[in-house]
Amino acid sequence: MEQVVLTGMINDVGAAIMTNVDKSYRMGIELTAGVKLNDMLYWSGNATFSRNKVKNFTEYVDNWDTWGQESSFFKERTLAFSPEFVAGSQLSFKYKPVEVAWVAKYVDKQYIDNSQSDERKLHAYFVNDIRVNTKLLVKSIVSFELIASINNIFNAKYEANAWVYQYIEGGEHKVMDGYFPQAGRNFMVGLIVKF
């Protein structure tokens, strides 16, 4: 499968260059299930197991000492931002117009570049939310849907994205990187009006 991936190379104005790699693959299996436990309680879940690899990949690192680039060849590496395991679960309780749902999501570790280095990765995270919504119908022509949610109820500390820049300076391999921390426990309320 052909995919476009970052190489580490930059153009003459410093923008990242991507290349089309012809030897890569993504393969896996996704499982979904759901069950109605009784008239008011329903559970559904999903899980994905996958392998996401690039073969014969050349990575480039800027050399500030020579104003050139150094290359490294990798026979096979895990593709960046490609967790091997992802899972979700939702337990819903519905009574007349009110529905309460417990939503959980797990995302396995992910590398932030194609070098498969444990020094440049996002750690696995597990996040839980509670969502409440209700629908009201007024005079058969206007409906209101009120949605309230508490997100990340256990206040998990995690990052869902990152960037990395590698370079050589003074003969030493150095790395600049940045991670995007996600919100701790937070609340949201929304109102949908339909005519």
C-alpha positions as CSV (number, residue, x, y, z in Angstrom):
1,M,0.0,0.0,0.0
2,E,1.3,3.5,-0.8
3,Q,1.2,6.0,1.9
4,V,2.5,9.6,2.4
5,V,4.8,9.9,5.4
6,L,7.1,12.5,6.9
7,T,10.8,11.8,6.1
8,G,12.6,14.3,8.3
9,M,13.7,16.3,5.2
10,I,12.8,20.0,4.9
11,N,12.6,22.2,1.8
12,D,14.4,25.5,1.2
13,V,12.0,27.4,3.5
14,G,12.0,24.9,6.3
15,A,8.7,23.2,5.7
16,A,8.6,19.4,6.3
17,I,8.8,17.2,3.2
18,M,6.6,14.1,2.9
19,T,7.2,11.2,0.5
20,N,5.0,8.5,-0.9
21,V,6.3,5.1,0.4
22,D,5.3,2.1,-1.7
23,K,6.3,-0.6,0.8
24,S,4.0,-0.2,3.8
25,Y,1.0,-1.9,5.2
26,R,-1.8,-1.6,7.7
27,M,-3.5,-4.8,8.7
28,G,-5.7,-5.7,11.6
29,I,-9.1,-6.7,12.8
30,E,-11.9,-4.7,14.4
31,L,-14.5,-6.2,16.7
32,T,-17.8,-4.7,17.7
33,A,-20.5,-6.0,20.0
34,G,-23.6,-4.8,21.7
35,V,-26.2,-6.2,24.0
36,K,-29.5,-5.1,25.4
37,L,-29.3,-6.0,29.1
38,N,-33.0,-5.0,29.8
39,D,-35.5,-2.5,28.6
40,M,-33.5,0.4,30.0
41,L,-29.8,-0.7,29.9
42,Y,-27.7,-1.2,26.8
43,W,-23.9,-1.9,26.4
44,S,-21.9,-1.6,23.2
45,G,-18.1,-1.9,22.7
46,N,-15.5,-2.0,20.0
47,A,-11.8,-3.0,19.8
48,T,-9.2,-2.7,17.0
49,F,-6.0,-4.7,16.9
50,S,-3.6,-3.7,14.1
51,R,0.0,-3.8,12.7
52,N,1.0,-0.6,10.9
53,K,4.5,-0.9,9.3
54,V,6.7,0.9,6.8
55,K,9.4,-1.1,5.0
56,N,12.8,0.1,3.6
57,F,12.3,3.6,5.0
58,T,15.0,6.3,5.0
59,E,14.9,9.0,7.6
60,Y,16.8,12.3,7.4
61,V,18.2,14.4,10.3
62,D,19.5,17.9,9.9
63,N,23.2,18.3,10.6
64,W,23.7,21.9,11.9
65,D,27.5,21.4,11.8
66,T,27.7,20.7,8.0
67,W,24.4,22.4,6.9
68,G,23.5,19.0,5.3
69,Q,21.5,16.0,6.4
70,E,22.3,12.6,7.7
71,S,20.3,9.6,6.7
72,S,19.3,6.4,8.5
73,F,17.9,3.4,6.8
74,F,15.3,1.2,8.6
75,K,14.3,-2.2,7.2
76,E,10.9,-2.1,9.0
77,R,9.4,0.3,11.5
78,T,6.0,1.1,13.0
79,L,4.2,4.0,11.3
80,A,3.9,7.2,13.3
81,F,0.6,7.9,15.1
82,S,-0.6,4.3,14.6
83,P,-1.5,2.6,17.9
84,E,-1.7,-1.2,17.8
85,F,-4.7,-1.4,20.1
86,V,-7.8,0.9,20.4
87,A,-10.9,0.2,22.4
88,G,-14.2,1.9,23.3
89,S,-17.2,1.1,25.5
90,Q,-20.5,2.7,26.1
91,L,-23.0,1.7,28.8
92,S,-26.4,3.5,28.3
93,F,-29.3,3.8,30.7
94,K,-32.5,5.2,29.1
95,Y,-35.7,6.0,31.0
96,K,-38.4,7.8,29.0
97,P,-36.9,11.0,27.6
98,V,-33.6,10.9,29.6
99,E,-30.5,8.9,28.6
100,V,-27.4,8.6,30.7
101,A,-24.2,7.1,29.1
102,W,-20.8,6.1,30.5
103,V,-18.3,6.3,27.6
104,A,-14.8,4.9,27.9
105,K,-11.9,5.0,25.4
106,Y,-8.5,3.4,25.5
107,V,-5.7,4.2,23.0
108,D,-2.4,2.3,23.1
109,K,1.0,3.9,22.8
110,Q,1.9,5.7,19.5
111,Y,5.3,6.8,18.1
112,I,5.5,10.4,17.0
113,D,7.9,9.6,14.1
114,N,8.7,6.6,12.0
115,S,11.9,5.7,13.9
116,Q,10.0,3.6,16.4
117,S,12.0,5.1,19.3
118,D,10.5,4.8,22.8
119,E,12.0,8.3,23.5
120,R,9.6,9.8,21.0
121,K,6.1,8.4,21.7
122,L,2.7,9.2,23.2
123,H,1.9,7.0,26.1
124,A,-1.2,4.9,26.2
125,Y,-4.2,6.6,27.8
126,F,-7.7,5.7,29.1
127,V,-10.4,8.3,29.4
128,N,-14.0,8.1,30.7
129,D,-16.9,10.5,30.1
130,I,-20.5,10.7,31.4
131,R,-23.1,12.1,29.0
132,V,-26.7,13.0,29.8
133,N,-29.3,14.0,27.2
134,T,-33.0,14.5,27.0
135,K,-35.5,15.4,24.2
136,L,-38.6,17.5,24.7
137,L,-41.3,18.0,22.1
138,V,-43.4,21.2,22.2
139,K,-46.6,21.5,20.2
140,S,-45.4,18.9,17.7
141,I,-43.4,21.4,15.7
142,V,-40.5,22.4,18.0
143,S,-38.2,19.9,19.8
144,F,-35.4,20.7,22.3
145,E,-32.5,18.4,23.0
146,L,-30.5,19.2,26.1
147,I,-27.0,17.6,26.3
148,A,-24.7,17.7,29.3
149,S,-21.4,15.9,29.7
150,I,-18.6,15.5,32.2
151,N,-15.5,14.7,30.2
152,N,-12.4,13.0,31.5
153,I,-14.2,12.3,34.9
154,F,-11.1,10.8,36.5
155,N,-8.9,13.7,35.4
156,A,-6.4,11.6,33.5
157,K,-3.2,13.3,32.4
158,Y,-2.5,12.5,28.8
159,E,-1.4,13.8,25.4
160,A,-3.1,13.0,22.1
161,N,-0.7,14.6,19.7
162,A,2.9,15.8,19.4
163,W,5.6,17.0,17.1
164,V,9.4,16.2,16.9
165,Y,12.4,17.7,15.3
166,Q,15.8,15.9,15.3
167,Y,19.1,17.5,14.5
168,I,22.9,17.1,15.0
169,E,24.8,20.0,16.7
170,G,28.4,19.8,17.9
171,G,28.5,16.2,16.8
172,E,25.7,15.3,19.1
173,H,22.2,14.0,18.1
174,K,19.6,16.2,19.7
175,V,15.8,16.3,19.7
176,M,13.3,19.1,20.1
177,D,9.7,17.9,20.7
178,G,6.4,19.2,21.9
179,Y,3.4,17.4,23.3
180,F,-0.2,18.6,23.3
181,P,-1.8,17.9,26.8
182,Q,-5.5,17.3,26.7
183,A,-8.0,18.9,29.0
184,G,-8.5,17.5,32.5
185,R,-11.9,17.1,33.9
186,N,-14.3,19.5,32.1
187,F,-18.0,20.1,31.6
188,M,-20.1,20.9,28.6
189,V,-23.7,21.8,28.2
190,G,-25.5,22.2,24.8
191,L,-29.0,22.9,23.5
192,I,-30.3,21.8,20.1
193,V,-33.5,23.4,18.9
194,K,-35.3,21.9,15.9
195,F,-38.2,23.5,14.0
